[in-house]
Amino acid sequence: MPLFFLFLLAGYILGNVYIFVRGLQALSQFSFLIRGTFSVCYWICALLLIAIFALRGVKHVPFTLGHVFFQIGTGWLIFVLYMVVFLACTDLIKLFNHAFQYGFLTSILLTFSLLLYGFINHQHINKQVINISFNKSLADTDKLKIVALSDWHLGLGISNDRLRKNIDLINAEKPDIILIGGDLIDNSILPVNDREMDKELNRLEARLGIFMAPGNHEYISGFNACRDFISKTTIQLLRDSMVTLPCGLQIIGRDDYSRRKRLKAIDWAKLIDKSKPAILIDHQPFNLQEAQQIGVDLQLSGHTHNGQIIPLKFVTDKMFEISYGYRKMGGTHYYVTSGISLWGPPFRIGSASEIAVFECSFVK
């Protein structure tokens, strides 16, 4: 993994250098003042990505400042990606048409148009409704409504106002149960505590309870600190643990896939009552066959964000057996959500933010 990040950093630096050089070439007819201003502004934006990681351990950073730094710094990653692609294409055009002089301007316009679309698109949250029939019964009902979501990534990237609107959207469904598939926290618990986001989360309403399993970002942010924060909310954290509701429904939360000592599928298979319905929350959708080995009826996962942007969507499609959406394999239903929010860059291009509403029916 460190090697991957070294390659990513090298690509980011080289991409910035390429764009910067082409930008200076495009401004060659302008004054030194304009080229100097461009140079300073460009590298401030490029270096903000490093600044936001440095801010992770700083307490009481003003949210507006941190939010702006976060949006620009992480957004610059995608700016660089698309600018490099478009510049490479316009440079190829120039090879065959020497008169073409507007490669940089064309690339800027195309990139910002795409980013504007992605920014607007990520503000809208889709509702996916999935009807699932369980061939098992519950004690006192034959129907449940479950709202499932994942990857809220609370931190500098999301405001309290946006969180409030998300919660209003979830509560409007009047769910019996809310399931959260991990990555509730982003990269640091500090801005989450500073802005008392637990008070907003405590507005979540579900008759039978709110449950979540940890994701990899709970560990990136410091698991103990995240656990302490979650304990201030009505969310019940299931870390390699299970709860059986009064109606008989079993809800299992597996520890994150990154934790190599998490409880094995063979051990879980001995713990659940296979005569009763069981739902598994497992943040990363790896080794999907394990849910069938355990004997669960439905697995909820997140993590992939459905790639979040093109072309990363094609990468996640290759990495995961199910990178997004619903599928039934054997006797187990699977749903991998694209997430209610985002990791890093504030863009959705080729994907959408969502909540999933499971209309569940059980044998009478």
N, C-alpha and C positions, 0 to 999 in steps of 0.2 A: 504493500500500500504506500509506504513512503516514496518508493520509486515512481509510482503513478503520479503522486503529487509533484515530484521533481520534474517529470515530463510535462505536467500541466503548467507548472510555473514557467518552464523554459518556453513552452508554446505561447503562453500569455505575453512574456517579455518580447519574444521575436515578433509576434503579431503586432504588438504596440509599436515596435521600432519600424516595421514595414508601413503601417498606417501613418505614423508620424513623418517619415521620409517622404511618402507620397503626398502628404498634406503640405509640407514645405515646398515641394515641387509645384503644387497647384497654386501656392501663394507667392511664387517667385517674382511676380510682377508687382507685388504690393510692398508697402513700406516696411522698414525694419521694425517699427513699432507694432504693426499688425502681426508680422511673423513672430515677434517676441511674445506678444500677448497670446497668440495661438499656442506657442510652445509651453508657456507657463501653465495655461489652463488645461492643456492636453495632459501634461504629466501630473498635475494635481489630481485630475480625475482618475488617471491610471493607477496612481499610488494610494488612492482612497481604499482600494481593496485590501491593501496591507494595513491601513489605519484601522479598519473596522475589526480586524483580528486583534490588533493591539488594544482596542477598547474593551475587549471581552472581559478583562479582569479589572476594569476601572469602575468603581462604584459611583452611583448618582450622576451618570452622564445625562445632561438634559435630553429628553426624548426627541425633541424637534431636531436638535443637532445630530444626535445619533441616528435618527431615522433617515435624515437627508444623506448622511455619510453612507449609511447602509444601502439605500436605494441606488445611489450613484455608483458606489464601489462595486456592489454585486452586479448591478445592471451593466457596468462597463465590460464585464466578462462576455456578455452576449453581444454588446456593441462590437467588440473586437472580433468575435466569431463571424458575425455577418459582414462586417466591413472587409475582413480579409477575403471572404468568399466573393463578395461583389467586386472588390478591387482586382482580384486575380482574374475574374471573368472579363472586366473592362480592359485589363492589360492584354489579355488574349485577343480581344477585339482590335486593340490598337496595333497588334502585330500584323493584322491583315488589312487594317484601314488606318494608315498613318495620320490621316487628317482628323481622326477622332481625338478631341482634346478635353473631353469632359468626364473622364473616368472617375475622378475623385468626387466631383459634384454629383454625378449619377449615383455613385455608391452611397454617399451621405444621404441623399433623398430616399433611396430604396431602403436603407437600413433604418432610418428614423421612421419611415412609414410603417415598416414591419414592427418596430418596437412600440410604436403608438398603438397599433392594432393589438399587440400582445398585452400591453398595459391595460387597455380598456377591457379586453377579453377576460383577464384574470379577476376583474372586479365582480364579474357575474358568477354566481354559484348555481350550477345545475342541480336538479333533483332527479335522481334515478330511482324508479320504483321497480322492485323485483318481487314477484310473487313466488313463494316457496312453500311446497307441501312437505310436511314431515310425516312419515308413516309410523309415528309414535304419538302417544297421548300425554296430555298434561292433567293435573289433578282437578283444576277448576275452570278451565277454559279450552276452547279449541281454536282461538285466534290471538295473535299478538302482533303489535306493530313495533318494529325495532328500527331506530335511526342509527346508522353506522357512519362513522367518519374517521379520518386519520390525518396525520401530518398537519397539525395546526401551526406548528413552528412559532410559538409565541416568543416574542423578543422584540428586537429593534425593527423588524420588518412589518409588524402589525400593530395598529393603534388600538386603544381601548374602544374607540368608537366602532371600528370595523369588527372587533370581537363582539361587541354588543349586538350589532346587526346579525352576525353569524348565529348568536344564541337565540335571538328573536326568530330567525328562520327555522332553527331546530325545534324550538318550543311550539311553534305554530303547527307542527305535525302532531302534537299531543302524543308522543311516543310512550309505550309501556316501558321500554328499555332503551338506553343509549349506550352504544359501544364505541370506544375510541381505540383505534388500532395503532397507538404509539406515536412518538415524535410530537407530543403535546408541546414540549419546549424546543427551542431552536438550538443556539450555540452557547447560551449563558443564561443562568437563572436570575442574574442581577437586575436587568431591566424589567423582568417579569415581577419580581418582588417590589422593586421601586415603584411600579405603577399599580401595585395591589390588584393584579389581574385575577387573583383568587376570588375577589368580590364579584366580578363579572361571571366567572365560571359557576359560582354558587347560585346563579339564576337559572341554570339548567334544570329542567323539570322532567322526571320520568317516574311513573308510578312504581315500578319494580326495581329501579336503581340505575346507576351510571357506573360503567365498568371500563377499565382500560388495561392494556398490557404495555410494558415499556418498549420503546424503540431504540435505535442506536443513538439518537440525539439525546436521550435522557442520560446516557453514559458520557457522551461528549460534553454535556453541560455539568456533569458531576451528579452521579445517581443519588447520593444521600441528600444533596440539596434539593434535587427535583422531588424526591420522595417526601421531604419535609414540606415542600410547597403544596404538593397534591394532598397531603394530609389535612391541609386547611380548607379543602374543598369537599364537596359531596361525592367526588369521584372515588371509587374504590379501585386501588391499584392491585392488579393480579400479576404478581411476578412468580412464575412457576407455581401458581396456586389456583384453586377452583372454589367457586361458590355454587351452592345448590339453592335455587329460589323456592319459596313455599309451594309454587305450582309444580315443582319437580324439574324445571329446566336447569341444566348444568352449564355454567359459563366458565371456561378455562382460559387463563391468560398465560401464555408461554413467555419465558424470558427471551430477550432478543437473540436472534440467530448469531450475532457477533460474540455472544457469551458461550464459549465452548463447553462450559460445565453445566449448561442448562439441562433440565430433566429430559431424559431420552424418551422417544415415542413409546418404546416398549414398557417403560415404567408408567407412563400416562395410561396406557391400555389397561393396566391392572387397577387403576384408581377410579375410573369412571364406571357408572352403571349403564351398560349398553341397552337396557330396556327403556331408558329415559332419554329424551332429546338432549343433545349436547352441542354447544357452540364454542368454537375455538377462536381466540384472538391471537394471531401470530404476525408480528409486524412485517417481517421480510418474507415474501412468498417463495422461499426455497424449499426443496424436498417436499413437494405437495403430497406425495404418496403417504407421508407420515400421518396426515390427518385421517386417512383411511385405515392405517394401522391402529391408530388410537381408537377409532370407532366414532368419530364425531360426525354430526350431520351437516354442519355448516362451518366453514372457515372464513374469517374476515382478515384481510391483510391490506397493507398500504405500501409505503416506502418508495414505490417506483415513480410516483407522480405522473404516470403514463408518459414518462420522458420529459414532461413539462414543455420542452420546445423541440421543434424540428431542427437538427437531425438527431438529437438525443433520444427521441421517441423510437427510432429504429434500433438504437443500441439496447434500450430496455426490452424491446420485443425479442431481441436475440438472447439477452441475459436470463430472462425468466420464462418459464413455461406458460404462465399467465401474467402478462405485464399490466393488464387492465381488463376489468369487466367480469362478467359472470360465466361460469362453466360448471357442469356437473360431471364428475368422474367417479365411476363406481357408485357407491351409495352416498357420496359426499358432495354437497354444494360448495362452490368456491366463489368468493367475490374479492377482487383486488380493486380498491378504490384509488382514484387519481389524487385524492386528498382535498381537504377543504381549503387549504392554503398552499403556500409555496416554500421551497427552499431557496434562499438567496434571491436571485434576480426577479424583479416584479413583473414577469411576463409569462403568458400562456400562449404558445404558438403551436397549434396542432394538438392541443389538449385543453381540458377545462377543469376548473375547480368544481367540487361536487359534494353533496351528501347522498347517501344511499338509504332508501326507505324500504325495509323488508316487510312485506305483508305476509305473515307466516300463518299457515293453517295446520292444525294437528288433528290426528285421528280422534274421533269422539269416543 
